[in-house]
Amino acid sequence: MTWDRMSKDIENWADAYDVVTFARKYGLTVQQARIIISSNGPSRHGCDMGAIAFVRAMRLRATRPSRTRQKPTHPAQ
């Protein structure tokens, strides 16, 4: 599914955040801002809460150790 099919037409929502302004406010990329606005509807409060949760989740993810599996080491035969 392409981005165009998944996103809502946020440009036509009255009183919705401008994507670039919203991205700058929370230190997001324009794509991240567009997804948060699309997911939370035109409500500025909802978008603010969504952005705060997203930023916290990204910060938490950055502090966790990687979960990639290590290849088991086999003793030399």
PyMOL Python script that loads the backbone (N, CA, C, O; Angstrom):
from pymol import cmd

cmd.read_pdbstr("""\
ATOM      1  N   MET A   1       0.850  -1.165   0.000  1.00  0.00           N
ATOM      2  CA  MET A   1       0.000   0.000   0.000  1.00  0.00           C
ATOM      3  C   MET A   1       0.900   1.234   0.000  1.00  0.00           C
ATOM      4  O   MET A   1       1.856   1.306   0.772  1.00  0.00           O
ATOM      5  N   THR A   2       0.606   2.178  -0.840  1.00  0.00           N
ATOM      6  CA  THR A   2       1.436   3.373  -0.935  1.00  0.00           C
ATOM      7  C   THR A   2       1.021   4.397   0.107  1.00  0.00           C
ATOM      8  O   THR A   2      -0.059   4.321   0.691  1.00  0.00           O
ATOM      9  N   TRP A   3       1.913   5.362   0.323  1.00  0.00           N
ATOM     10  CA  TRP A   3       1.636   6.416   1.299  1.00  0.00           C
ATOM     11  C   TRP A   3       0.353   7.160   0.939  1.00  0.00           C
ATOM     12  O   TRP A   3      -0.442   7.468   1.827  1.00  0.00           O
ATOM     13  N   ASP A   4       0.134   7.455  -0.335  1.00  0.00           N
ATOM     14  CA  ASP A   4      -1.051   8.200  -0.754  1.00  0.00           C
ATOM     15  C   ASP A   4      -2.337   7.481  -0.386  1.00  0.00           C
ATOM     16  O   ASP A   4      -3.329   8.128  -0.052  1.00  0.00           O
ATOM     17  N   ARG A   5      -2.339   6.195  -0.439  1.00  0.00           N
ATOM     18  CA  ARG A   5      -3.539   5.426  -0.107  1.00  0.00           C
ATOM     19  C   ARG A   5      -3.769   5.370   1.395  1.00  0.00           C
ATOM     20  O   ARG A   5      -4.914   5.281   1.839  1.00  0.00           O
ATOM     21  N   MET A   6      -2.700   5.420   2.184  1.00  0.00           N
ATOM     22  CA  MET A   6      -2.825   5.284   3.628  1.00  0.00           C
ATOM     23  C   MET A   6      -3.139   6.609   4.313  1.00  0.00           C
ATOM     24  O   MET A   6      -3.770   6.609   5.370  1.00  0.00           O
ATOM     25  N   SER A   7      -2.726   7.720   3.753  1.00  0.00           N
ATOM     26  CA  SER A   7      -2.861   9.001   4.432  1.00  0.00           C
ATOM     27  C   SER A   7      -4.236   9.615   4.201  1.00  0.00           C
ATOM     28  O   SER A   7      -4.902   9.352   3.199  1.00  0.00           O
ATOM     29  N   LYS A   8      -4.631  10.434   5.152  1.00  0.00           N
ATOM     30  CA  LYS A   8      -5.862  11.197   5.010  1.00  0.00           C
ATOM     31  C   LYS A   8      -5.497  12.542   4.402  1.00  0.00           C
ATOM     32  O   LYS A   8      -4.355  12.986   4.522  1.00  0.00           O
ATOM     33  N   ASP A   9      -6.433  13.180   3.765  1.00  0.00           N
ATOM     34  CA  ASP A   9      -6.186  14.459   3.111  1.00  0.00           C
ATOM     35  C   ASP A   9      -6.173  15.570   4.160  1.00  0.00           C
ATOM     36  O   ASP A   9      -7.160  16.288   4.319  1.00  0.00           O
ATOM     37  N   ILE A  10      -5.058  15.709   4.872  1.00  0.00           N
ATOM     38  CA  ILE A  10      -4.980  16.638   5.997  1.00  0.00           C
ATOM     39  C   ILE A  10      -4.948  18.099   5.570  1.00  0.00           C
ATOM     40  O   ILE A  10      -5.240  18.977   6.381  1.00  0.00           O
ATOM     41  N   GLU A  11      -4.604  18.379   4.331  1.00  0.00           N
ATOM     42  CA  GLU A  11      -4.532  19.761   3.874  1.00  0.00           C
ATOM     43  C   GLU A  11      -5.901  20.441   3.870  1.00  0.00           C
ATOM     44  O   GLU A  11      -5.973  21.667   3.950  1.00  0.00           O
ATOM     45  N   ASN A  12      -6.967  19.685   3.780  1.00  0.00           N
ATOM     46  CA  ASN A  12      -8.311  20.256   3.727  1.00  0.00           C
ATOM     47  C   ASN A  12      -8.984  20.364   5.092  1.00  0.00           C
ATOM     48  O   ASN A  12     -10.129  20.809   5.174  1.00  0.00           O
ATOM     49  N   TRP A  13      -8.302  19.970   6.160  1.00  0.00           N
ATOM     50  CA  TRP A  13      -8.889  20.056   7.494  1.00  0.00           C
ATOM     51  C   TRP A  13      -8.772  21.481   8.016  1.00  0.00           C
ATOM     52  O   TRP A  13      -7.688  22.065   7.995  1.00  0.00           O
ATOM     53  N   ALA A  14      -9.873  22.037   8.479  1.00  0.00           N
ATOM     54  CA  ALA A  14      -9.842  23.375   9.082  1.00  0.00           C
ATOM     55  C   ALA A  14      -9.165  23.296  10.448  1.00  0.00           C
ATOM     56  O   ALA A  14      -9.372  22.338  11.193  1.00  0.00           O
ATOM     57  N   ASP A  15      -8.376  24.280  10.767  1.00  0.00           N
ATOM     58  CA  ASP A  15      -7.698  24.403  12.065  1.00  0.00           C
ATOM     59  C   ASP A  15      -6.672  23.318  12.350  1.00  0.00           C
ATOM     60  O   ASP A  15      -6.202  23.202  13.482  1.00  0.00           O
ATOM     61  N   ALA A  16      -6.318  22.530  11.361  1.00  0.00           N
ATOM     62  CA  ALA A  16      -5.268  21.520  11.565  1.00  0.00           C
ATOM     63  C   ALA A  16      -3.907  22.207  11.513  1.00  0.00           C
ATOM     64  O   ALA A  16      -3.757  23.277  10.924  1.00  0.00           O
ATOM     65  N   TYR A  17      -2.929  21.576  12.134  1.00  0.00           N
ATOM     66  CA  TYR A  17      -1.566  22.097  12.088  1.00  0.00           C
ATOM     67  C   TYR A  17      -1.040  22.147  10.659  1.00  0.00           C
ATOM     68  O   TYR A  17      -1.380  21.302   9.831  1.00  0.00           O
ATOM     69  N   ASP A  18      -0.215  23.136  10.382  1.00  0.00           N
ATOM     70  CA  ASP A  18       0.594  23.134   9.174  1.00  0.00           C
ATOM     71  C   ASP A  18       1.688  22.095   9.409  1.00  0.00           C
ATOM     72  O   ASP A  18       2.319  22.102  10.466  1.00  0.00           O
ATOM     73  N   VAL A  19       1.923  21.219   8.462  1.00  0.00           N
ATOM     74  CA  VAL A  19       2.846  20.099   8.646  1.00  0.00           C
ATOM     75  C   VAL A  19       4.256  20.575   8.991  1.00  0.00           C
ATOM     76  O   VAL A  19       4.883  20.035   9.903  1.00  0.00           O
ATOM     77  N   VAL A  20       4.755  21.565   8.282  1.00  0.00           N
ATOM     78  CA  VAL A  20       6.124  22.042   8.520  1.00  0.00           C
ATOM     79  C   VAL A  20       6.237  22.686   9.900  1.00  0.00           C
ATOM     80  O   VAL A  20       7.216  22.456  10.609  1.00  0.00           O
ATOM     81  N   THR A  21       5.252  23.484  10.285  1.00  0.00           N
ATOM     82  CA  THR A  21       5.255  24.119  11.606  1.00  0.00           C
ATOM     83  C   THR A  21       5.231  23.065  12.702  1.00  0.00           C
ATOM     84  O   THR A  21       5.970  23.161  13.682  1.00  0.00           O
ATOM     85  N   PHE A  22       4.386  22.066  12.535  1.00  0.00           N
ATOM     86  CA  PHE A  22       4.270  20.985  13.512  1.00  0.00           C
ATOM     87  C   PHE A  22       5.575  20.200  13.609  1.00  0.00           C
ATOM     88  O   PHE A  22       6.015  19.861  14.707  1.00  0.00           O
ATOM     89  N   ALA A  23       6.185  19.916  12.483  1.00  0.00           N
ATOM     90  CA  ALA A  23       7.459  19.184  12.475  1.00  0.00           C
ATOM     91  C   ALA A  23       8.529  19.965  13.223  1.00  0.00           C
ATOM     92  O   ALA A  23       9.273  19.389  14.017  1.00  0.00           O
ATOM     93  N   ARG A  24       8.614  21.251  12.984  1.00  0.00           N
ATOM     94  CA  ARG A  24       9.612  22.087  13.677  1.00  0.00           C
ATOM     95  C   ARG A  24       9.345  22.149  15.176  1.00  0.00           C
ATOM     96  O   ARG A  24      10.278  22.119  15.978  1.00  0.00           O
ATOM     97  N   LYS A  25       8.082  22.235  15.550  1.00  0.00           N
ATOM     98  CA  LYS A  25       7.712  22.357  16.967  1.00  0.00           C
ATOM     99  C   LYS A  25       8.215  21.168  17.778  1.00  0.00           C
ATOM    100  O   LYS A  25       8.646  21.332  18.920  1.00  0.00           O
ATOM    101  N   TYR A  26       8.163  19.974  17.192  1.00  0.00           N
ATOM    102  CA  TYR A  26       8.536  18.763  17.921  1.00  0.00           C
ATOM    103  C   TYR A  26       9.827  18.122  17.438  1.00  0.00           C
ATOM    104  O   TYR A  26      10.192  17.048  17.917  1.00  0.00           O
ATOM    105  N   GLY A  27      10.521  18.748  16.510  1.00  0.00           N
ATOM    106  CA  GLY A  27      11.781  18.192  16.016  1.00  0.00           C
ATOM    107  C   GLY A  27      11.582  16.923  15.203  1.00  0.00           C
ATOM    108  O   GLY A  27      12.379  15.989  15.290  1.00  0.00           O
ATOM    109  N   LEU A  28      10.523  16.892  14.418  1.00  0.00           N
ATOM    110  CA  LEU A  28      10.183  15.724  13.606  1.00  0.00           C
ATOM    111  C   LEU A  28      10.539  15.975  12.148  1.00  0.00           C
ATOM    112  O   LEU A  28      10.759  17.113  11.732  1.00  0.00           O
ATOM    113  N   THR A  29      10.588  14.902  11.389  1.00  0.00           N
ATOM    114  CA  THR A  29      10.674  15.060   9.944  1.00  0.00           C
ATOM    115  C   THR A  29       9.275  15.421   9.446  1.00  0.00           C
ATOM    116  O   THR A  29       8.288  15.221  10.154  1.00  0.00           O
ATOM    117  N   VAL A  30       9.195  15.943   8.245  1.00  0.00           N
ATOM    118  CA  VAL A  30       7.894  16.291   7.670  1.00  0.00           C
ATOM    119  C   VAL A  30       7.041  15.032   7.516  1.00  0.00           C
ATOM    120  O   VAL A  30       5.833  15.066   7.752  1.00  0.00           O
ATOM    121  N   GLN A  31       7.659  13.934   7.126  1.00  0.00           N
ATOM    122  CA  GLN A  31       6.903  12.685   6.975  1.00  0.00           C
ATOM    123  C   GLN A  31       6.357  12.210   8.323  1.00  0.00           C
ATOM    124  O   GLN A  31       5.201  11.794   8.400  1.00  0.00           O
ATOM    125  N   GLN A  32       7.160  12.264   9.381  1.00  0.00           N
ATOM    126  CA  GLN A  32       6.683  11.877  10.709  1.00  0.00           C
ATOM    127  C   GLN A  32       5.535  12.779  11.147  1.00  0.00           C
ATOM    128  O   GLN A  32       4.534  12.298  11.677  1.00  0.00           O
ATOM    129  N   ALA A  33       5.675  14.082  10.928  1.00  0.00           N
ATOM    130  CA  ALA A  33       4.621  15.031  11.300  1.00  0.00           C
ATOM    131  C   ALA A  33       3.332  14.738  10.546  1.00  0.00           C
ATOM    132  O   ALA A  33       2.250  14.759  11.133  1.00  0.00           O
ATOM    133  N   ARG A  34       3.442  14.468   9.258  1.00  0.00           N
ATOM    134  CA  ARG A  34       2.258  14.170   8.439  1.00  0.00           C
ATOM    135  C   ARG A  34       1.550  12.907   8.957  1.00  0.00           C
ATOM    136  O   ARG A  34       0.320  12.862   9.002  1.00  0.00           O
ATOM    137  N   ILE A  35       2.309  11.900   9.340  1.00  0.00           N
ATOM    138  CA  ILE A  35       1.715  10.661   9.851  1.00  0.00           C
ATOM    139  C   ILE A  35       1.001  10.914  11.171  1.00  0.00           C
ATOM    140  O   ILE A  35      -0.112  10.428  11.375  1.00  0.00           O
ATOM    141  N   ILE A  36       1.626  11.669  12.071  1.00  0.00           N
ATOM    142  CA  ILE A  36       1.012  11.953  13.372  1.00  0.00           C
ATOM    143  C   ILE A  36      -0.268  12.765  13.195  1.00  0.00           C
ATOM    144  O   ILE A  36      -1.281  12.464  13.826  1.00  0.00           O
ATOM    145  N   ILE A  37      -0.232  13.781  12.351  1.00  0.00           N
ATOM    146  CA  ILE A  37      -1.434  14.594  12.114  1.00  0.00           C
ATOM    147  C   ILE A  37      -2.530  13.742  11.483  1.00  0.00           C
ATOM    148  O   ILE A  37      -3.690  13.833  11.885  1.00  0.00           O
ATOM    149  N   SER A  38      -2.183  12.929  10.517  1.00  0.00           N
ATOM    150  CA  SER A  38      -3.159  12.070   9.847  1.00  0.00           C
ATOM    151  C   SER A  38      -3.757  11.055  10.814  1.00  0.00           C
ATOM    152  O   SER A  38      -4.946  10.746  10.735  1.00  0.00           O
ATOM    153  N   SER A  39      -2.943  10.540  11.720  1.00  0.00           N
ATOM    154  CA  SER A  39      -3.399   9.525  12.674  1.00  0.00           C
ATOM    155  C   SER A  39      -4.282  10.099  13.770  1.00  0.00           C
ATOM    156  O   SER A  39      -5.165   9.409  14.279  1.00  0.00           O
ATOM    157  N   ASN A  40      -4.054  11.355  14.138  1.00  0.00           N
ATOM    158  CA  ASN A  40      -4.749  11.945  15.277  1.00  0.00           C
ATOM    159  C   ASN A  40      -5.850  12.920  14.901  1.00  0.00           C
ATOM    160  O   ASN A  40      -6.482  13.509  15.779  1.00  0.00           O
ATOM    161  N   GLY A  41      -6.087  13.096  13.622  1.00  0.00           N
ATOM    162  CA  GLY A  41      -7.159  13.969  13.187  1.00  0.00           C
ATOM    163  C   GLY A  41      -6.793  15.436  13.301  1.00  0.00           C
ATOM    164  O   GLY A  41      -5.656  15.776  13.628  1.00  0.00           O
ATOM    165  N   PRO A  42      -7.754  16.302  13.031  1.00  0.00           N
ATOM    166  CA  PRO A  42      -7.450  17.730  12.991  1.00  0.00           C
ATOM    167  C   PRO A  42      -7.296  18.375  14.368  1.00  0.00           C
ATOM    168  O   PRO A  42      -6.919  19.544  14.456  1.00  0.00           O
ATOM    169  N   SER A  43      -7.574  17.650  15.425  1.00  0.00           N
ATOM    170  CA  SER A  43      -7.467  18.205  16.770  1.00  0.00           C
ATOM    171  C   SER A  43      -6.019  18.539  17.110  1.00  0.00           C
ATOM    172  O   SER A  43      -5.157  17.660  17.098  1.00  0.00           O
ATOM    173  N   ARG A  44      -5.752  19.805  17.413  1.00  0.00           N
ATOM    174  CA  ARG A  44      -4.390  20.202  17.779  1.00  0.00           C
ATOM    175  C   ARG A  44      -3.963  19.509  19.068  1.00  0.00           C
ATOM    176  O   ARG A  44      -2.817  19.077  19.193  1.00  0.00           O
ATOM    177  N   HIS A  45      -4.879  19.402  20.025  1.00  0.00           N
ATOM    178  CA  HIS A  45      -4.553  18.725  21.281  1.00  0.00           C
ATOM    179  C   HIS A  45      -4.187  17.267  21.025  1.00  0.00           C
ATOM    180  O   HIS A  45      -3.198  16.768  21.564  1.00  0.00           O
ATOM    181  N   GLY A  46      -4.975  16.589  20.212  1.00  0.00           N
ATOM    182  CA  GLY A  46      -4.684  15.195  19.883  1.00  0.00           C
ATOM    183  C   GLY A  46      -3.346  15.038  19.186  1.00  0.00           C
ATOM    184  O   GLY A  46      -2.594  14.106  19.470  1.00  0.00           O
ATOM    185  N   CYS A  47      -3.052  15.949  18.277  1.00  0.00           N
ATOM    186  CA  CYS A  47      -1.767  15.905  17.568  1.00  0.00           C
ATOM    187  C   CYS A  47      -0.608  16.182  18.512  1.00  0.00           C
ATOM    188  O   CYS A  47       0.435  15.536  18.421  1.00  0.00           O
ATOM    189  N   ASP A  48      -0.787  17.154  19.433  1.00  0.00           N
ATOM    190  CA  ASP A  48       0.260  17.443  20.410  1.00  0.00           C
ATOM    191  C   ASP A  48       0.542  16.215  21.273  1.00  0.00           C
ATOM    192  O   ASP A  48       1.700  15.869  21.505  1.00  0.00           O
ATOM    193  N   MET A  49      -0.510  15.562  21.744  1.00  0.00           N
ATOM    194  CA  MET A  49      -0.327  14.371  22.577  1.00  0.00           C
ATOM    195  C   MET A  49       0.318  13.237  21.778  1.00  0.00           C
ATOM    196  O   MET A  49       1.167  12.512  22.296  1.00  0.00           O
ATOM    197  N   GLY A  50      -0.087  13.090  20.523  1.00  0.00           N
ATOM    198  CA  GLY A  50       0.516  12.071  19.667  1.00  0.00           C
ATOM    199  C   GLY A  50       1.989  12.323  19.429  1.00  0.00           C
ATOM    200  O   GLY A  50       2.791  11.389  19.428  1.00  0.00           O
ATOM    201  N   ALA A  51       2.353  13.586  19.227  1.00  0.00           N
ATOM    202  CA  ALA A  51       3.762  13.933  18.998  1.00  0.00           C
ATOM    203  C   ALA A  51       4.595  13.696  20.249  1.00  0.00           C
ATOM    204  O   ALA A  51       5.711  13.182  20.168  1.00  0.00           O
ATOM    205  N   ILE A  52       4.057  14.070  21.406  1.00  0.00           N
ATOM    206  CA  ILE A  52       4.783  13.851  22.659  1.00  0.00           C
ATOM    207  C   ILE A  52       5.019  12.363  22.877  1.00  0.00           C
ATOM    208  O   ILE A  52       6.121  11.957  23.246  1.00  0.00           O
ATOM    209  N   ALA A  53       3.995  11.551  22.652  1.00  0.00           N
ATOM    210  CA  ALA A  53       4.145  10.101  22.811  1.00  0.00           C
ATOM    211  C   ALA A  53       5.157   9.540  21.819  1.00  0.00           C
ATOM    212  O   ALA A  53       5.965   8.683  22.175  1.00  0.00           O
ATOM    213  N   PHE A  54       5.117  10.017  20.583  1.00  0.00           N
ATOM    214  CA  PHE A  54       6.046   9.538  19.558  1.00  0.00           C
ATOM    215  C   PHE A  54       7.481   9.895  19.912  1.00  0.00           C
ATOM    216  O   PHE A  54       8.373   9.051  19.818  1.00  0.00           O
ATOM    217  N   VAL A  55       7.711  11.138  20.320  1.00  0.00           N
ATOM    218  CA  VAL A  55       9.065  11.576  20.675  1.00  0.00           C
ATOM    219  C   VAL A  55       9.587  10.780  21.869  1.00  0.00           C
ATOM    220  O   VAL A  55      10.750  10.375  21.882  1.00  0.00           O
ATOM    221  N   ARG A  56       8.739  10.553  22.868  1.00  0.00           N
ATOM    222  CA  ARG A  56       9.154   9.752  24.033  1.00  0.00           C
ATOM    223  C   ARG A  56       9.481   8.320  23.628  1.00  0.00           C
ATOM    224  O   ARG A  56      10.464   7.749  24.101  1.00  0.00           O
ATOM    225  N   ALA A  57       8.668   7.743  22.760  1.00  0.00           N
ATOM    226  CA  ALA A  57       8.923   6.369  22.307  1.00  0.00           C
ATOM    227  C   ALA A  57      10.237   6.281  21.541  1.00  0.00           C
ATOM    228  O   ALA A  57      10.996   5.327  21.717  1.00  0.00           O
ATOM    229  N   MET A  58      10.507   7.259  20.699  1.00  0.00           N
ATOM    230  CA  MET A  58      11.765   7.263  19.947  1.00  0.00           C
ATOM    231  C   MET A  58      12.962   7.427  20.885  1.00  0.00           C
ATOM    232  O   MET A  58      13.995   6.786  20.692  1.00  0.00           O
ATOM    233  N   ARG A  59      12.823   8.279  21.894  1.00  0.00           N
ATOM    234  CA  ARG A  59      13.896   8.476  22.866  1.00  0.00           C
ATOM    235  C   ARG A  59      14.138   7.183  23.652  1.00  0.00           C
ATOM    236  O   ARG A  59      15.287   6.802  23.881  1.00  0.00           O
ATOM    237  N   LEU A  60      13.067   6.515  24.062  1.00  0.00           N
ATOM    238  CA  LEU A  60      13.190   5.257  24.789  1.00  0.00           C
ATOM    239  C   LEU A  60      13.843   4.195  23.919  1.00  0.00           C
ATOM    240  O   LEU A  60      14.706   3.450  24.385  1.00  0.00           O
ATOM    241  N   ARG A  61      13.442   4.125  22.676  1.00  0.00           N
ATOM    242  CA  ARG A  61      14.017   3.146  21.747  1.00  0.00           C
ATOM    243  C   ARG A  61      15.511   3.385  21.548  1.00  0.00           C
ATOM    244  O   ARG A  61      16.282   2.433  21.422  1.00  0.00           O
ATOM    245  N   ALA A  62      15.917   4.645  21.522  1.00  0.00           N
ATOM    246  CA  ALA A  62      17.329   4.978  21.313  1.00  0.00           C
ATOM    247  C   ALA A  62      18.196   4.576  22.501  1.00  0.00           C
ATOM    248  O   ALA A  62      19.394   4.345  22.338  1.00  0.00           O
ATOM    249  N   THR A  63      17.608   4.489  23.692  1.00  0.00           N
ATOM    250  CA  THR A  63      18.387   4.149  24.885  1.00  0.00           C
ATOM    251  C   THR A  63      18.439   2.654  25.154  1.00  0.00           C
ATOM    252  O   THR A  63      19.240   2.205  25.974  1.00  0.00           O
ATOM    253  N   ARG A  64      17.615   1.888  24.491  1.00  0.00           N
ATOM    254  CA  ARG A  64      17.611   0.434  24.701  1.00  0.00           C
ATOM    255  C   ARG A  64      18.696  -0.232  23.880  1.00  0.00           C
ATOM    256  O   ARG A  64      19.009   0.205  22.772  1.00  0.00           O
ATOM    257  N   PRO A  65      19.269  -1.297  24.431  1.00  0.00           N
ATOM    258  CA  PRO A  65      20.257  -2.036  23.630  1.00  0.00           C
ATOM    259  C   PRO A  65      19.578  -2.735  22.455  1.00  0.00           C
ATOM    260  O   PRO A  65      18.389  -3.048  22.506  1.00  0.00           O
ATOM    261  N   SER A  66      20.332  -2.968  21.428  1.00  0.00           N
ATOM    262  CA  SER A  66      19.815  -3.622  20.235  1.00  0.00           C
ATOM    263  C   SER A  66      19.356  -5.031  20.567  1.00  0.00           C
ATOM    264  O   SER A  66      19.955  -5.707  21.403  1.00  0.00           O
ATOM    265  N   ARG A  67      18.300  -5.468  19.914  1.00  0.00           N
ATOM    266  CA  ARG A  67      17.790  -6.819  20.140  1.00  0.00           C
ATOM    267  C   ARG A  67      18.171  -7.783  19.024  1.00  0.00           C
ATOM    268  O   ARG A  67      17.554  -8.838  18.875  1.00  0.00           O
ATOM    269  N   THR A  68      19.167  -7.431  18.255  1.00  0.00           N
ATOM    270  CA  THR A  68      19.564  -8.337  17.186  1.00  0.00           C
ATOM    271  C   THR A  68      20.196  -9.572  17.794  1.00  0.00           C
ATOM    272  O   THR A  68      20.909  -9.502  18.795  1.00  0.00           O
ATOM    273  N   ARG A  69      19.924 -10.682  17.179  1.00  0.00           N
ATOM    274  CA  ARG A  69      20.464 -11.944  17.680  1.00  0.00           C
ATOM    275  C   ARG A  69      21.916 -12.092  17.287  1.00  0.00           C
ATOM    276  O   ARG A  69      22.320 -11.766  16.172  1.00  0.00           O
ATOM    277  N   GLN A  70      22.671 -12.582  18.214  1.00  0.00           N
ATOM    278  CA  GLN A  70      24.065 -12.896  17.946  1.00  0.00           C
ATOM    279  C   GLN A  70      24.128 -14.326  17.435  1.00  0.00           C
ATOM    280  O   GLN A  70      23.411 -15.197  17.927  1.00  0.00           O
ATOM    281  N   LYS A  71      24.973 -14.568  16.462  1.00  0.00           N
ATOM    282  CA  LYS A  71      25.145 -15.931  15.979  1.00  0.00           C
ATOM    283  C   LYS A  71      25.850 -16.734  17.068  1.00  0.00           C
ATOM    284  O   LYS A  71      26.824 -16.268  17.658  1.00  0.00           O
ATOM    285  N   PRO A  72      25.354 -17.938  17.331  1.00  0.00           N
ATOM    286  CA  PRO A  72      26.019 -18.749  18.359  1.00  0.00           C
ATOM    287  C   PRO A  72      27.432 -19.110  17.908  1.00  0.00           C
ATOM    288  O   PRO A  72      27.681 -19.412  16.741  1.00  0.00           O
ATOM    289  N   THR A  73      28.318 -19.067  18.845  1.00  0.00           N
ATOM    290  CA  THR A  73      29.696 -19.451  18.528  1.00  0.00           C
ATOM    291  C   THR A  73      29.859 -20.926  18.850  1.00  0.00           C
ATOM    292  O   THR A  73      29.475 -21.389  19.923  1.00  0.00           O
ATOM    293  N   HIS A  74      30.426 -21.646  17.920  1.00  0.00           N
ATOM    294  CA  HIS A  74      30.659 -23.071  18.112  1.00  0.00           C
ATOM    295  C   HIS A  74      32.143 -23.280  18.383  1.00  0.00           C
ATOM    296  O   HIS A  74      32.990 -22.647  17.754  1.00  0.00           O
ATOM    297  N   PRO A  75      32.451 -24.159  19.311  1.00  0.00           N
ATOM    298  CA  PRO A  75      33.867 -24.421  19.583  1.00  0.00           C
ATOM    299  C   PRO A  75      34.548 -25.029  18.350  1.00  0.00           C
ATOM    300  O   PRO A  75      33.934 -25.777  17.589  1.00  0.00           O
ATOM    301  N   ALA A  76      35.797 -24.697  18.178  1.00  0.00           N
ATOM    302  CA  ALA A  76      36.562 -25.242  17.041  1.00  0.00           C
ATOM    303  C   ALA A  76      36.669 -26.751  17.181  1.00  0.00           C
ATOM    304  O   ALA A  76      36.871 -27.270  18.279  1.00  0.00           O
ATOM    305  N   GLN A  77      36.535 -27.437  16.080  1.00  0.00           N
ATOM    306  CA  GLN A  77      36.600 -28.904  16.132  1.00  0.00           C
ATOM    307  C   GLN A  77      37.890 -29.407  15.579  1.00  0.00           C
ATOM    308  O   GLN A  77      38.118 -30.616  15.544  1.00  0.00           O
TER     309      GLN A  77
END
""", "prot")
cmd.dss("prot")
cmd.show_as("cartoon", "prot")
cmd.util.cbc("prot")
cmd.orient("prot")
